[in-house]
Amino acid sequence: MNALPNLGFETNFSIHPATTLGYVSLTVANLENQILFYQQALGFKLHWREGAQAGLGAGGADLLRLTEKPDLKKYRGVTGLYHFAVLFPDRRQLAIALGRLFALKYRNAPTDHIMTKTTYLDDPEGNGIELYCESPEDGTWTLKDGKYETRRADGSWSDGREALDVEALLKHLQADDRLDAPIPPETKMGHVHLHVRDIPEALEFYHNTLGFDLMGYVREQQMAFVSAGGYHHHVGLNTWQGVGAPPPPADAVGLSHFTVEFANPTALNEVIARVDRAGIPSNQTEHGLLIYDPSQNGIVLRVK
């Protein structure tokens, strides 16, 4: 594995600041059940379905694509998806999403990260999901001197993992809000968080090759964040499945790939050139250029 000297992570380039994430593609064991879950529990719309594949989202571009394969199972102790994170436009829409889960009595973990309000859950096949909205007016977090610090707007310290004040959030609901309404069209894929086998190796790939900005590396918590355009993170990285964890076997449910979407062909081609110079194998598909990080997490690079 490639460890960077002194963990300097210095580059003279940066990924285009308007780079965002597109859909996440999951390999699933039961397409029918998964579609039902994402429609009923999360309010996704079914955009299309063709044979063993389907696309879902908020009515525009897909946020999620599902592909069914036979005889799949969930594995532990491997690299892959920790969670994908669906970003809602405001607290009211997150309150609707949370209210829907409560009405269905679907297990979830409401959490206050101060600068974001969120809840965590797993889909029926064990894929991690985060639902969140931004709340920078409440405070912010920093990764300073290798440590994760959260400060509320009044300057007081927080561990950044407080229990969410659900009652306060639900006060944003309005009288005519329906808990069975589909998610709003402004809903986006906010970020993905990945299990990797080694963080310095992953940063060599995501920062030094793809060009994502390094937002911080916290050794004590075995995690790092990278992003484009100053966002707190588009990709989270951790070794919580163990340093040196293997990739999932071929019969595993979970992440097939996630998509990184560029503002224009020039921005995409700059990254592709760095991928080629690094000798990283790639495959041009109908959806974009498919590559894999060193932990075998799939990424499709494409223009928006």
N, C-alpha and C positions, 0 to 999 in steps of 0.2 A: 504494500500500500504506500502511496506517496504522501509523506508528511512534509509540510512546508516548513522551511527553516525559520525558526523563531516565530512561526505563525504570523508572518508579516502580511500576507494576502494583498500585496500591493499590485495594482494594475494601472496601465495608462489608457484604459478604455472602459466603457460602461455601456450596458445594454440600453436601448432606446427608452427614454423615460415614460413613453406612452405604452410600453409593453404591459399586457395584462394576461390573465388566465382565461381560457375558454372552457370547453366541456371537460368533464372527467369521464373516462370510460372504465366500466367495471365488467368483469367476467362473473356471471352469476349462475347459480345452480337451478333456480326456478324463476323464469322470467315473469310468469303470471303473478306470482306472489310478490315479487319485487315491484312490479308496476303498480299493483294494488296498494302496497305500502307507501310508495312515493306519492301517489295520488291522494290517498285518504289521510295519511298521517302528516305529510309535509305540504300538501296542496300543490304539488307539481301538476302541470298539464302534460298529457300524452301528446307529443307532437307528431309522432309517426311510429309505425310498427311494421316490420317486414320480416316474416319468418321468425328466426330466433334472436332478432335484434329490435331495439326500440330506442327512441330518443325522447327525453322529457325536459321540461324547463318551465319558463315563465311566459311562454307564448311567442318568443322570438327565437334567437339562436338557442340551440340545445345547451343545457347546463349539465346534463347527465346522459350518457349512452350506456345501454346494457346489452350484453351479448351472452346468451345462454349456451352453456356447454354441458354435456352429460357427466355424471359421476364426479362432481367436484366436492371439495371439502375445505374447511377452514383450518389453517395451520397457525401455530404459535411459534415464537422464537425465530421468525424470519423477517427479512426486509419487506417493504411494501407500504401500503397506505396506513398511516395513523388516523388521519381524518381528512376529509375535504370540507371546506367551510363556505357556507352559503351566506352571502352578505345581503341583508335587508336594508331598504333605504332609510328607515327611521325606527324609533322605538315602538311606534304604534303597530307597524307591520310585524316587528318581532313579537310584540304582545299577542297579536293574532295567532302567530305560529306557535307560541308557547301555550296559549289558551287551547288551541286545537289538540296539542299533545296531552294537556291535562284532561280535556274532555274525553279523550280516548283512553286515559289512564295508561299512557305509554311512558315507560320509564325514561327519564332524562335527568340531567344534572345542571340546573341553572347556576351560572357562575358570573361573578362580576370581576372583570379584568381592569376595571376603572375606565380605561380609555375605550373599552368595548364592553357591551353587555352580550351575554351569550348563554347558550345551553348546549350540552353535549349528549349524544345518544348514539346507538348503533342501529343499523337496519337489521332486518331479520336474518341476514347472513353474516352479521358481525362486522360490516364495514362502518368505520367511525365517521360521524357527521358532526359538524359544528354549525349552529345557526346563530348569527350574530348581527349586531348593528354597531356602528361607530358611536362613541360618546366621548370625544376628546375634551369636551367642556368639563368633564368630571376629573380630568387629570391625564397623566401620561406615564409611559414606562421608558426606561433607558437601559441600555446594556453598557455599563460603565466599568472599566477595569476588570472585565470578565465576569461581572456580577449583574444579575437582573434586579433592577430597582423600579418600584412603582410609587409614584407620588400623586396624591389627590390634589385637586385644584387649590386647596388651602395650604398645601405644602406638607401635609402629614403623610406618614409612610404607610404603605399597604403591601401585603405580600402578593397582591395581584391575582389572588385566587379566592376571593371572598365569596360567600354565599350570596347569590343575587337576591335583592329585595323584590321578590316576585309581585307582592301586593302593589308596590310603587309602580312597577312596570305595567301591570294590568290596568292601572288607572288611565293609561293612554288609550285604552279602548274607547270607542264611541258607540253610541246607542245603536246605530245601524250596522255596526261591524258584524259580519258573519264568520264564524269560525270554520265553516266549510268552504269559504271562498278560496279560489286559487291564489297562489302567490302573485304579487304585483309584477308588472312587466319590467320594473326597474331592478328587480332582484338579479344579482350577479354571482359568479364564482369568485369569492374573495381571495382564498388562498388554499394551498394544500400543505399538509404536514406529513412528512415521510419518515419511516424507519429506514435508517441506513446502517451500513456496517462500520463506518469510520467517518467521523466528522471532518477532520482535515482533508481526507481524500475527497469527500463530497464537496467541500468548499473549493478545492482545486478545480472541480468540474463546474459547479454552478457559478462560482465567482470568477475564477481565473480563466475559464474557457468560455462559458456562455456570457459572462459579463454582468450577472446580477450584482447589485451593490450589496456589500456585506453590512448588515445592520447590527450584528453582534454575535459573539460566540461565548457561551457560558460553559466553561469547563465543568464547574461543580454540578450543573444540572444536565450535562451532556446534550446540549442543544445549541443550535445556531439558526439565525434567520437571514434570508436574503430577499431582495426586492428590486423593483424598478421604480424610478421616479420619486424616491423618498418615502414610499409607503412602508408601514411598519413591517410587514412581511408578505410576500407572495408565495414563498416556499419556506416551510419550517423543516428542520432536520434534527433527528435525535437518534441515539443509540440505545434506546430503552428496551429493545429486544436483545441487547447484548452486543458488545464490540465484536466484530467479525461474524455477525449473524449471516446465515446463508440466504440466498433468494428463495422465494416460495417455489415448491415443485410445480410441474406443469398442470397438475390436477387441482390447483388451489383456486378458490374463489378470491376475488379482490381486485386490486388495481391492474388494469391492462395498460393504460397510459393516461396522462393528463396533457392538456394542450397549452402551449405558450403562444400567444397571439401578438404579432408585431404590427406596428402602425403602417408600414409600407414595405415593399419588396427590398429596398435598400437596407433597411434595418435588419430584415431577416437574413439577407445575403451576407452581411457583415458577420453575423453569428455563425452561419454555415461555413464561412471561410475559416473561422477559428476552430470549429469542430473538425474540419478537414485537416488543418495543420496539426491538430492534436492527435490525428490518426484514429479518431473515434468512428467506428462503423456506423453507417446510416443507410436507411432504406426509404426511397421516395414512394409514398403511398398516395392514394386518391385524397387522403385527408391532410397530407403534409409530410414533412420529413420526419421519420421515426428514428429516434436514437434512444440509448439507454445510459443511465448514469452508472457509476461503478458498482452500485448495489443492485443493478438490474431493474430499476424503476424506469418505466417507459415514459418518454416525452415526445409529443408531436409538435414540431415547430411549423408555424403557418402564419400567413397574413390575415388580419381580421377581415 
